[in-house]
Amino acid sequence: MKLKLKDITLKNYQQALFDLKERGYADNTSFGVHRIGRIIFWKGIEMSLISKDPTEFAYLKRDKKTIG
């Protein structure tokens, strides 16, 4: 799906992060994608291309690690 930066919502962004998890990507990969996404949107705000950061309340689902 192609969206313009200004058209991406928290819901779109969050679903993209969940999709990475469902497709079997490692937690570190998802974290890296989220980190780069945050940088892109911060830059968009800095350049006055957007007024709100859709990554602000996004979160990642992580696997629980167990010992044993």
C-alpha positions as CSV (number, residue, x, y, z in Angstrom):
1,M,0.0,0.0,0.0
2,K,1.4,3.4,-1.0
3,L,0.5,6.3,1.2
4,K,1.7,9.9,1.4
5,L,3.5,10.8,4.6
6,K,0.7,13.1,5.7
7,D,-1.9,10.3,5.2
8,I,-0.3,7.8,7.5
9,T,-2.2,7.4,10.8
10,L,-1.3,5.7,14.1
11,K,-3.6,2.9,13.0
12,N,-1.8,2.4,9.7
13,Y,1.6,2.5,11.3
14,Q,0.7,0.2,14.1
15,Q,-0.8,-2.4,11.7
16,A,2.4,-2.3,9.7
17,L,4.4,-3.1,12.9
18,F,2.0,-6.0,13.7
19,D,2.3,-7.3,10.1
20,L,6.1,-7.5,10.5
21,K,5.6,-9.7,13.6
22,E,3.0,-11.9,11.9
23,R,5.3,-12.4,8.9
24,G,7.9,-13.8,11.2
25,Y,10.4,-10.9,11.3
26,A,12.7,-10.9,14.4
27,D,12.1,-8.5,17.2
28,N,15.3,-6.7,16.4
29,T,14.2,-6.1,12.8
30,S,10.8,-4.8,13.9
31,F,12.6,-2.5,16.4
32,G,14.9,-1.2,13.7
33,V,12.0,-0.5,11.4
34,H,10.2,1.4,14.2
35,R,13.3,3.4,15.0
36,I,13.7,4.5,11.4
37,G,10.0,5.2,11.1
38,R,10.2,7.5,14.1
39,I,13.2,9.3,12.6
40,I,11.3,9.8,9.3
41,F,8.3,11.3,11.0
42,W,10.3,13.5,13.3
43,K,12.1,14.9,10.2
44,G,8.6,15.4,8.6
45,I,7.6,17.5,11.6
46,E,10.9,19.4,11.6
47,M,10.4,20.3,7.9
48,S,6.7,21.2,8.4
49,L,5.5,18.5,6.1
50,I,3.3,17.0,8.8
51,S,2.0,18.3,12.1
52,K,1.5,15.0,14.1
53,D,3.8,12.0,14.7
54,P,1.8,8.8,14.1
55,T,4.6,6.8,15.7
56,E,4.3,8.5,19.1
57,F,2.0,5.9,20.7
58,A,2.9,2.9,18.6
59,Y,4.3,-0.1,20.3
60,L,5.9,-3.4,19.4
61,K,4.8,-6.9,20.4
62,R,7.8,-8.8,21.7
63,D,8.3,-12.4,22.3
64,K,8.6,-13.3,26.0
65,K,11.9,-14.9,26.7
66,T,12.0,-17.8,29.2
67,I,14.9,-19.5,30.9
68,G,14.8,-23.2,31.3
